[in-house]
C-alpha cells in the first residue's frame, strides 16, 4: 500500500517469502505467514475465504515448482485484534499482512443488526440504533482493532501505524478493485481471489451445527442519518481518518500499478466471478437454510463440510478451482515467467 507517495511495505525481493509452514510460522514471537485481520462486519467472511483460497492455490503451485516448498502455507484468518495476535512483532520478510475496512457507520449498523437484531430475533427501534451509535465501546472500532502498537505511542497516529504496517488494506465498498490490487501485489492469479460472498442482507447465517438465522435488512431514519453525519463522525474521527486514508492509498496503489491495467483486471475478475456463479452456484451447498427432515439434515451437513472450508467461509472452493483451473494456470505461467 502507498502513503506519502512511497510503498509502505516492499516484499518484491522475496515475493512468496510469506509462504511458510505452520511450524515455522509459530516457532517464536515473530508472526509469519499469510495474516488476515478479520474485523467484524467489514467483509471479513469474504476476506477469510480469499485468504484460504490464496493459501491453497499458492501452496499447490509452489510445491509443483519446488519440492522443498511448504506443503501448506500457514494462514491466519480468525477474529482477533492485531494487537492480541502480536502482529506488530511480525517478520515483514516472511509475512503478508492485510485486512479490510468499511465505512464506519455502515459497519456499526451492520454489527447491530446482525448480532442484536437478527441473531437474537429482536425488533430494531430508532432508540436502539441511536444508542449503539452513541456507545463509547463501539467508537473507532476499526482503528482500534487493526492498530499495531509501537513502543513510542507518540511516534505516529493509528492510521499511520496501520497503513505503514500492513502490506494491504482493502476497502469493502470497492471490493473488486481491492481484490485485483491484492492479487497484483501478492503476485498471484486472479482466480485465487474469486469467491462466493458469504453473507448477503436478507440471506442466512449459521447452520453446520448452529441454528440458521434469517438476516434482517438494516435501516435508518432521518434522525439517525443526521446524527451519523454530525456527532457520530466527530466521535469516530480515527475510523474516518483510517477509512479515507485507505481510499487514498488504494487510489495511489492503483496509479502505481497502472490504472488502465487495474481496470482491465477488474473487468476480468468480474467475468471470472460470473463464470464461477454460473457453473458452480447449483453445485455449492451453503450451511443455510437447512432441511427440516432429520436424515436430510445430516446429509446436508455432510455436503456443507465438503463444500466450505468451515461455517460459511469459502463455500464452493473446489468447484471454483475446477472451473477456473485452465485460466489460473495460464496466469500463473505468465506471472512466473515475467
C-alpha positions in Angstrom: 0.0 0.0 0.0 1.1 3.6 -0.6 1.4 6.5 1.8 3.2 9.8 1.1 3.9 8.6 -2.5 6.0 5.6 -1.5 5.5 1.9 -1.0 4.8 1.3 2.7 6.0 -2.4 2.6 8.0 -3.9 -0.1 8.2 -7.7 -0.5 9.4 -7.7 -4.1 12.8 -9.2 -3.2 11.0 -12.3 -1.8 7.5 -12.2 -3.3 6.4 -15.5 -1.7 8.6 -15.3 1.4 5.3 -15.3 3.4 4.5 -18.9 2.3 5.9 -20.7 5.3 4.9 -23.8 7.2 2.9 -23.7 10.4 5.9 -24.9 12.4 8.0 -22.0 11.2 5.1 -19.5 11.5 4.6 -20.4 15.2 8.1 -21.2 16.4 8.8 -17.8 18.0 7.1 -14.5 18.9 7.5 -13.1 15.4 4.3 -13.9 13.5 4.8 -15.2 10.0 2.6 -16.4 7.1 -0.4 -15.0 5.3 -2.0 -12.9 8.0 -5.6 -11.6 7.7 -7.1 -9.4 10.5 -10.8 -10.3 10.4 -12.7 -7.2 11.6 -16.3 -7.9 12.4 -18.8 -6.8 9.7 -16.3 -5.3 7.3 -16.5 -8.0 4.6 -14.4 -10.3 6.9 -16.1 -13.6 5.8 -15.2 -12.8 2.2 -11.7 -11.8 3.3 -11.2 -15.1 5.2 -12.4 -17.1 2.1 -10.0 -15.2 -0.1 -7.1 -15.8 2.4 -7.8 -19.5 2.4 -8.0 -19.7 -1.4 -4.7 -17.8 -1.7 -3.2 -20.2 0.8 -4.3 -23.3 -1.0 -3.6 -22.0 -4.5 0.0 -20.8 -3.7 0.8 -23.9 -1.7 -0.2 -26.1 -4.6 1.7 -24.1 -7.2 4.9 -23.6 -5.2 5.0 -27.3 -4.4 4.9 -28.1 -8.1 7.8 -25.6 -8.7 9.9 -26.6 -5.7 9.7 -29.8 -3.7 11.2 -28.1 -0.7 8.4 -25.6 -0.6 5.9 -25.9 2.3 3.1 -28.4 1.5 0.7 -25.8 3.1 1.4 -22.1 3.5 0.3 -21.0 7.0 -2.6 -18.5 7.2 -4.4 -16.7 10.0 -8.0 -15.8 9.3 -9.9 -15.7 12.6 -11.5 -12.9 14.6 -8.9 -11.3 16.9 -7.3 -7.8 17.1 -3.9 -7.2 15.5 -2.6 -6.4 19.0 -4.0 -9.6 20.6 -2.2 -11.5 17.8 1.1 -9.6 18.3 1.2 -8.7 14.6 3.3 -5.6 15.5 6.1 -8.1 16.0 5.7 -9.9 12.7 8.6 -10.6 10.4 7.9 -8.5 7.2 10.1 -10.7 5.1 8.1 -13.8 6.0 4.6 -12.5 6.3 1.9 -10.7 4.2 -0.5 -8.8 6.5 -3.8 -7.5 5.2 -7.3 -6.5 6.2 -10.5 -4.8 5.1 -12.0 -1.5 6.3 -15.6 -0.4 5.8 -17.5 3.0 6.0 -17.6 3.2 9.8 -21.3 4.0 10.3 -22.4 1.2 7.9 -20.1 -1.2 9.8 -21.6 -0.2 13.1 -25.2 -0.6 11.8 -24.4 -4.0 10.2 -22.9 -5.1 13.5 -26.0 -4.1 15.4 -28.5 -5.6 13.0 -26.5 -8.8 12.8 -25.7 -9.5 16.4 -28.5 -7.8 18.3 -31.5 -8.0 15.8 -31.1 -10.9 13.5 -29.2 -13.4 15.8 -31.3 -12.5 18.9 -34.6 -12.2 17.0 -35.2 -8.7 18.4 -37.1 -5.8 16.8 -35.0 -2.8 15.8 -36.0 0.6 17.0 -34.8 4.1 16.4 -33.8 4.5 20.0 -31.9 1.2 20.0 -30.0 2.2 16.9 -29.2 5.6 18.3 -28.0 4.0 21.5 -25.5 1.7 19.7 -24.2 4.6 17.5 -23.6 6.7 20.7 -21.9 3.8 22.6 -18.4 4.6 23.6 -17.5 0.9 23.3 -18.1 1.0 19.6 -16.3 4.2 18.8 -13.3 4.0 16.5 -13.8 0.2 16.4 -11.8 -0.5 13.2 -8.7 1.7 14.0 -8.5 0.0 17.5 -9.0 -3.4 16.0 -6.3 -3.0 13.4 -3.8 -0.9 15.2 -0.2 -2.1 15.6 1.1 -0.6 18.9 4.5 0.9 18.8 6.9 1.3 21.8 6.6 5.1 21.3 2.9 5.7 21.2 3.5 9.4 20.3 5.5 8.5 17.2 2.5 8.3 14.9 -1.2 8.1 14.6 -3.1 4.8 14.5 -3.8 5.4 10.8 -0.1 5.9 10.0 0.8 2.8 12.0 -1.8 0.7 10.1 -1.0 2.0 6.6 2.7 1.7 7.2 2.5 -1.7 9.0 0.1 -3.6 6.7 1.0 -4.9 3.2 -2.5 -4.1 2.0 -5.7 -2.6 3.4 -8.8 -3.3 1.2 -11.9 -1.1 1.1 -15.2 -3.0 1.4 -17.1 -0.6 -0.8 -14.5 -1.1 -3.5 -14.1 -4.9 -3.2 -13.5 -5.8 -6.8 -10.7 -3.1 -7.2 -9.3 -4.2 -3.8 -9.2 -7.9 -4.7 -7.5 -7.1 -8.0 -4.8 -5.0 -6.3 -4.3 -7.7 -3.6 -3.7 -10.3 -6.3 -1.3 -8.0 -8.2 0.7 -7.1 -5.0 0.8 -10.7 -3.9 1.7 -11.8 -7.4 -1.0 -14.5 -7.6 -3.6 -15.4 -10.3 -6.9 -13.5 -10.1 -8.6 -16.9 -9.9 -7.3 -17.2 -6.3 -9.5 -14.2 -5.2 -12.7 -15.5 -6.7 -15.2 -16.5 -4.0 -18.9 -16.8 -3.3 -19.9 -13.9 -1.0 -20.9 -15.4 2.3 -23.4 -13.0 3.9 -26.0 -11.1 1.9 -28.6 -8.9 3.6 -31.8 -10.9 3.6 -29.8 -14.2 3.5 -28.9 -16.5 6.3 -26.2 -17.1 8.8 -25.4 -20.2 11.0 -26.0 -23.8 10.1 -23.5 -26.6 10.2 -24.5 -27.4 13.8 -25.7 -23.9 14.7 -29.2 -22.6 14.2 -29.8 -20.9 10.9 -30.7 -17.2 11.3 -32.5 -15.1 8.7 -30.6 -11.9 8.3 -32.6 -8.7 8.5 -32.0 -5.7 6.4 -30.6 -2.6 8.2 -32.5 0.7 8.1 -32.2 4.2 9.3 -34.4 7.3 9.8 -33.7 11.0 9.0 -32.9 11.5 12.7 -30.3 8.6 12.6 -28.8 9.9 9.4 -28.5 13.4 10.8 -26.7 12.0 13.8 -24.3 9.9 11.7 -23.3 12.9 9.5 -22.7 15.0 12.6 -21.8 13.8 16.1 -21.1 10.2 15.0 -18.4 11.2 12.6 -16.9 13.6 15.2 -16.8 10.8 17.8 -15.3 8.3 15.3 -12.7 10.6 13.7 -10.0 8.0 13.9 -12.0 5.5 12.0 -12.9 8.1 9.4 -9.3 9.1 9.1 -8.4 5.5 8.5 -11.2 4.8 6.0 -10.4 7.9 4.0 -6.7 7.3 4.1 -7.3 3.7 2.9 -9.3 5.0 0.0 -6.4 7.4 -1.0 -3.8 4.7 -0.5 -5.8 2.3 -2.8 -6.0 5.0 -5.5 -2.3 5.7 -5.2 -1.5 2.0 -5.4 -3.8 1.6 -8.5 -2.0 4.6 -10.2 1.4 3.0 -9.3 0.4 -0.4 -10.8 -1.2 1.3 -13.8 -4.8 2.4 -13.7 -5.7 1.0 -17.1 -4.1 -2.3 -16.2 -6.1 -2.5 -12.9 -9.4 -1.5 -14.7 -8.9 -4.3 -17.2 -8.2 -6.8 -14.5 -11.4 -5.6 -12.6 -13.3 -6.5 -15.8 -11.6 -9.8 -16.0 -12.3 -10.6 -12.3 -16.0 -9.8 -12.8 -16.0 -12.1 -15.8 -14.4 -14.9 -13.7 -16.8 -14.3 -10.9 -19.8 -14.6 -13.3 -18.4 -17.8 -14.8 -17.9 -19.2 -11.3 -21.5 -18.2 -10.3 -23.0 -19.7 -13.5 -21.2 -23.0 -13.3 -20.8 -23.6 -9.5 -23.9 -22.0 -7.8 -26.0 -25.1 -8.4 -23.2 -27.3 -7.0 -22.5 -25.4 -3.8 -24.1 -26.4 -0.6 -24.4 -23.4 1.8 -25.0 -24.0 5.5 -28.4 -22.3 5.4 -31.2 -22.9 5.0 -31.3 -26.4 6.4 -33.9 -29.1 5.6 -36.4 -29.9 8.4 -36.1 -33.7 7.9 -33.5 -35.2 10.3 -32.0 -37.6 7.8 -31.8 -34.9 5.0 -30.3 -32.5 7.6 -27.5 -34.9 8.3 -26.8 -35.3 4.6 -26.9 -31.5 4.2 -24.3 -31.0 7.0 -22.1 -33.6 5.3 -22.3 -31.7 2.0 -21.6 -28.4 3.7 -18.4 -29.7 5.2 -17.3 -30.8 1.7 -18.3 -27.5 0.1 -17.0 -25.0 2.6 -13.7 -24.5 4.5 -15.7 -24.1 7.7 -19.0 -22.5 8.6 -20.0 -20.4 5.5 -16.4 -19.5 4.6 -15.1 -20.2 1.1 -18.0 -22.4 0.1 -17.7 -23.9 -3.4 -13.9 -23.5 -3.4 -13.3 -27.0 -5.0 -15.7 -26.2 -7.8 -14.2 -22.8 -8.3 -10.7 -24.4 -8.7 -12.0 -26.9 -11.2 -14.0 -24.4 -13.3 -11.2 -21.7 -13.4 -8.2 -24.1 -13.5 -7.1 -23.5 -17.1 -7.2 -19.8 -16.8 -5.5 -19.9 -13.4 -2.6 -22.0 -14.7 -2.1 -19.7 -17.7 -2.0 -16.7 -15.5 0.5 -18.4 -13.1 2.7 -19.3 -16.0 2.7 -15.6 -17.1 3.5 -14.4 -13.5 6.4 -16.8 -13.0 7.9 -16.2 -16.4 7.9 -12.4 -16.1 
